[in-house]
Amino acid sequence: MSPDWNVFLELIAPCQRIILTSHVRPDADAIGSEIGLCGFLEQIGKTVRIVNPSATPKKLAFLDPTSRIQHFQASSDEAIILDTDAHIIVDTSAWGQLADVGKTFKKSTAVKIVIDHHVSSDEMGATVFKDVKAEASGTLIYRLGQAMGSKLDVNLATALFAAIATDTGWFRFSSTTSETYEIASALMAAGVRPALLHEQLYQNYSLGRLKLISRLLSRVEIACDGRLAHTYVLVSDYGETVSEPADTEDLVNECLGIKGVQGAVIFVEQANHTIKASFRSRSALDVAAVAEQFKGGGHKQAAGAVLPGPIAEARAIVTQALTKAICDLEPA
């Protein structure tokens, strides 16, 4: 069920200064939703700042042509975040996904709002506007804009189109509905050029990323009678292939493309030696439930978690949990 946006409007009515934020390692849904929401709030006279716990990936910078999104720096931004009227968290309901920004938010007495579509959720002391059936947070922002009577310019429309298109796998995932296409049509009417956007998102990679993919594919292993595929990336791989951490986004889908595989996971070693695990499913396997075992979460078919290293131990315990989850599935 779609949230009651009248309640949202009542909450922010007395709030003039608003901070927006999203999760670490922001994707196009996070960034597109923030840019869209920022534009809609500014149309009704609000003063808005966007402060994220991670820097915007280079390949997504075009979604923020005026550089509205700032990378949080505690020394300069904490006081500003605390001195505000409302905090709006987009595309996550987990404190762990907010890193140091979350620590600052916990100190604040400002109005707290969450707009999200993920199943997993922490108690954040916020008013939550959530629809777990929505294909993207960008969909929720679009609906909010409609409820506000907001106008769409080409920049806002492009940001929201990118949010929805990427979170639906360019409209191929089962979360895609007839409403998805209706929204896409409305955004195209506002000036979005899907072919150009697709090129910017998916046909603008570095040679280093291709070399990283080659290394990752050489490490793919199959388990659970061919129903589970997994692989990994080490911190050292970036320097050796001249790639960067953002280049690992969506590479788990390479594993999911193997015939007979029902679930996949990629383990990415972080600079601080923690291990980011990204899960995918194309069956009844609920990877969000598996991720929650490791204090992560997400959707039934796409989720994530961060585990302590070393990577060999993380791989062992997670693949064991996934194998059990797959074996517990009822036969088709």
GINOR-V375691 format. One record per pair of residues at least 6 apart in sequence whose C-alpha atoms are under 7 Angstrom apart, sorted by the first residue. I is the first residue (numbers start at 0). J is the second residue. D is the distance in Angstrom with one decimal. If there is no record, write none. Layout:
BEGIN
I & J & D
I & J & D
END
This chain:
BEGIN
0 & 130 & 6.0
1 & 130 & 5.8
2 & 128 & 5.4
2 & 129 & 6.3
2 & 130 & 6.8
4 & 143 & 6.2
4 & 146 & 6.7
14 & 84 & 5.2
14 & 85 & 6.3
15 & 45 & 5.1
15 & 46 & 5.9
15 & 84 & 6.4
16 & 45 & 6.3
16 & 46 & 4.9
16 & 47 & 6.1
16 & 83 & 5.4
16 & 84 & 5.3
16 & 85 & 6.7
17 & 46 & 6.1
17 & 47 & 4.9
17 & 48 & 6.5
17 & 83 & 6.3
17 & 84 & 5.9
17 & 85 & 4.8
17 & 86 & 5.9
18 & 47 & 5.8
18 & 48 & 5.0
18 & 49 & 5.8
18 & 50 & 7.0
18 & 80 & 6.8
18 & 85 & 6.3
18 & 86 & 4.9
18 & 87 & 6.2
19 & 33 & 6.8
19 & 48 & 6.2
19 & 49 & 4.6
19 & 50 & 6.2
19 & 86 & 6.0
19 & 87 & 4.9
19 & 88 & 6.0
20 & 49 & 5.8
20 & 50 & 5.3
20 & 51 & 5.1
20 & 87 & 6.5
20 & 88 & 5.1
20 & 89 & 6.2
21 & 29 & 6.0
21 & 51 & 5.9
21 & 88 & 5.6
21 & 89 & 5.0
21 & 90 & 6.1
21 & 91 & 6.6
21 & 97 & 6.8
22 & 52 & 6.8
22 & 91 & 6.2
22 & 96 & 4.9
22 & 97 & 5.2
23 & 52 & 5.5
23 & 53 & 5.2
23 & 96 & 5.5
23 & 97 & 6.0
24 & 53 & 5.6
25 & 55 & 6.6
27 & 59 & 6.8
27 & 161 & 6.1
27 & 162 & 5.0
27 & 165 & 6.7
28 & 135 & 6.6
28 & 136 & 6.3
28 & 137 & 6.0
28 & 161 & 6.9
28 & 162 & 3.6
28 & 163 & 6.5
28 & 166 & 6.5
29 & 89 & 6.6
29 & 90 & 5.7
31 & 62 & 6.8
31 & 137 & 6.7
31 & 158 & 4.2
31 & 159 & 5.1
31 & 161 & 6.4
31 & 162 & 5.1
32 & 136 & 6.3
32 & 137 & 4.8
32 & 140 & 6.2
32 & 159 & 6.1
32 & 162 & 6.5
33 & 89 & 6.9
34 & 63 & 7.0
34 & 155 & 6.6
34 & 158 & 6.5
35 & 140 & 6.8
35 & 155 & 5.1
35 & 158 & 6.4
35 & 159 & 6.2
36 & 140 & 6.1
37 & 47 & 6.3
38 & 155 & 6.8
39 & 144 & 6.2
39 & 149 & 5.9
41 & 47 & 6.8
49 & 67 & 6.4
49 & 68 & 4.9
49 & 69 & 6.1
50 & 68 & 5.9
50 & 69 & 4.8
50 & 70 & 5.8
50 & 71 & 5.6
51 & 69 & 6.2
51 & 70 & 5.2
51 & 71 & 5.6
52 & 70 & 6.0
52 & 71 & 5.3
52 & 97 & 6.1
52 & 98 & 6.2
52 & 99 & 6.5
52 & 100 & 5.7
53 & 70 & 5.7
54 & 70 & 5.0
56 & 245 & 6.3
58 & 200 & 7.0
62 & 158 & 5.6
71 & 100 & 6.9
77 & 103 & 6.3
81 & 107 & 5.4
83 & 109 & 6.5
84 & 109 & 5.1
84 & 110 & 6.3
85 & 109 & 5.1
85 & 110 & 4.5
85 & 111 & 5.9
86 & 109 & 6.6
86 & 110 & 6.1
86 & 111 & 4.9
86 & 112 & 6.2
87 & 111 & 6.0
87 & 112 & 4.7
87 & 113 & 5.7
88 & 112 & 6.2
88 & 113 & 4.8
88 & 114 & 6.3
89 & 113 & 6.0
89 & 114 & 5.0
89 & 115 & 5.8
90 & 114 & 6.3
90 & 115 & 4.6
90 & 116 & 6.7
90 & 136 & 5.6
91 & 115 & 5.7
91 & 117 & 6.8
92 & 113 & 6.8
92 & 115 & 6.7
92 & 120 & 4.8
92 & 121 & 5.8
93 & 120 & 5.7
93 & 121 & 5.1
94 & 101 & 5.9
94 & 121 & 6.8
111 & 125 & 4.6
111 & 126 & 6.4
112 & 125 & 5.0
112 & 126 & 4.9
112 & 127 & 5.9
113 & 125 & 6.3
113 & 126 & 6.2
113 & 127 & 4.7
113 & 128 & 5.9
114 & 127 & 6.2
114 & 128 & 4.8
114 & 129 & 5.8
115 & 128 & 6.6
115 & 129 & 5.0
115 & 130 & 6.9
115 & 136 & 5.6
116 & 129 & 5.4
116 & 130 & 5.0
116 & 131 & 4.4
116 & 132 & 7.0
116 & 133 & 5.9
116 & 135 & 6.4
116 & 136 & 5.7
117 & 131 & 5.5
117 & 297 & 5.2
117 & 298 & 5.7
118 & 131 & 5.7
118 & 297 & 5.8
118 & 298 & 5.7
119 & 296 & 5.1
119 & 297 & 5.4
134 & 163 & 7.0
134 & 166 & 6.7
134 & 167 & 6.4
134 & 174 & 5.3
134 & 175 & 6.4
135 & 162 & 6.7
135 & 163 & 5.4
135 & 166 & 5.8
137 & 159 & 5.4
137 & 162 & 5.2
137 & 163 & 5.6
138 & 163 & 6.5
151 & 189 & 6.2
152 & 189 & 6.1
153 & 189 & 5.6
153 & 190 & 5.0
153 & 191 & 6.1
156 & 186 & 5.1
156 & 189 & 6.3
156 & 191 & 6.3
157 & 191 & 5.3
160 & 183 & 6.4
160 & 186 & 6.5
164 & 170 & 5.9
167 & 174 & 6.6
167 & 175 & 6.2
207 & 240 & 5.2
207 & 241 & 4.9
207 & 242 & 4.5
208 & 242 & 5.4
208 & 246 & 5.7
210 & 240 & 5.8
211 & 240 & 5.9
211 & 242 & 6.8
215 & 230 & 6.4
215 & 231 & 6.3
215 & 232 & 6.4
218 & 230 & 5.5
218 & 231 & 7.0
219 & 228 & 6.7
219 & 229 & 5.6
219 & 230 & 4.6
220 & 228 & 5.7
220 & 229 & 5.5
220 & 230 & 6.3
221 & 227 & 5.7
221 & 228 & 4.6
221 & 229 & 6.6
222 & 228 & 6.3
223 & 322 & 5.8
225 & 259 & 6.2
225 & 260 & 6.0
226 & 259 & 5.8
226 & 260 & 4.1
226 & 261 & 5.0
226 & 262 & 6.5
227 & 260 & 5.4
227 & 261 & 6.1
227 & 262 & 5.1
227 & 263 & 5.6
228 & 254 & 5.7
228 & 260 & 6.5
228 & 262 & 6.6
228 & 263 & 4.8
228 & 264 & 6.7
229 & 254 & 6.6
229 & 263 & 5.6
229 & 264 & 4.9
229 & 265 & 5.6
230 & 264 & 6.8
230 & 265 & 5.0
230 & 266 & 6.4
231 & 265 & 5.3
231 & 266 & 4.4
231 & 267 & 5.7
232 & 266 & 6.2
232 & 267 & 4.8
232 & 268 & 6.1
233 & 267 & 6.3
233 & 268 & 5.0
234 & 268 & 5.6
234 & 269 & 6.2
234 & 270 & 6.3
237 & 243 & 5.3
251 & 263 & 6.6
251 & 264 & 6.0
251 & 265 & 5.4
251 & 277 & 6.8
254 & 263 & 5.9
255 & 262 & 6.5
255 & 263 & 5.5
261 & 280 & 5.8
261 & 281 & 5.4
261 & 282 & 5.4
262 & 279 & 5.7
262 & 280 & 4.4
262 & 281 & 6.4
262 & 284 & 6.9
263 & 278 & 5.8
263 & 279 & 5.2
263 & 280 & 6.4
264 & 276 & 6.5
264 & 277 & 5.4
264 & 278 & 4.5
264 & 279 & 6.3
265 & 276 & 5.7
265 & 277 & 5.4
265 & 278 & 6.9
266 & 274 & 6.3
266 & 275 & 5.7
266 & 276 & 4.6
266 & 277 & 6.7
267 & 274 & 5.5
267 & 275 & 5.0
267 & 276 & 6.4
268 & 274 & 4.6
268 & 275 & 6.4
268 & 310 & 6.7
269 & 275 & 7.0
272 & 308 & 5.8
273 & 305 & 6.7
273 & 306 & 5.8
273 & 307 & 4.6
273 & 308 & 5.0
274 & 305 & 5.5
274 & 306 & 5.0
274 & 307 & 6.0
274 & 308 & 5.9
274 & 310 & 6.3
275 & 304 & 5.9
275 & 305 & 4.5
275 & 306 & 6.4
276 & 303 & 5.5
276 & 304 & 5.3
276 & 305 & 6.1
277 & 302 & 6.1
277 & 303 & 4.5
277 & 304 & 6.8
278 & 286 & 6.1
278 & 301 & 5.6
278 & 302 & 5.1
278 & 303 & 5.7
279 & 286 & 6.6
279 & 300 & 5.3
279 & 301 & 4.6
279 & 302 & 6.7
280 & 286 & 6.5
280 & 300 & 4.5
280 & 301 & 6.5
281 & 300 & 6.5
284 & 324 & 6.9
284 & 325 & 6.3
285 & 299 & 4.5
285 & 300 & 6.2
286 & 299 & 5.4
286 & 300 & 5.8
286 & 301 & 6.4
286 & 302 & 6.0
287 & 296 & 4.9
287 & 297 & 5.1
287 & 298 & 5.3
287 & 299 & 5.0
287 & 301 & 6.8
287 & 302 & 5.2
289 & 320 & 6.8
289 & 321 & 6.7
290 & 296 & 5.0
290 & 302 & 6.4
290 & 303 & 5.8
290 & 304 & 5.6
293 & 304 & 6.2
293 & 306 & 6.8
294 & 304 & 6.4
295 & 303 & 5.7
295 & 304 & 4.0
295 & 305 & 6.7
296 & 302 & 5.4
296 & 303 & 5.7
296 & 304 & 6.5
297 & 303 & 6.4
306 & 313 & 6.5
END
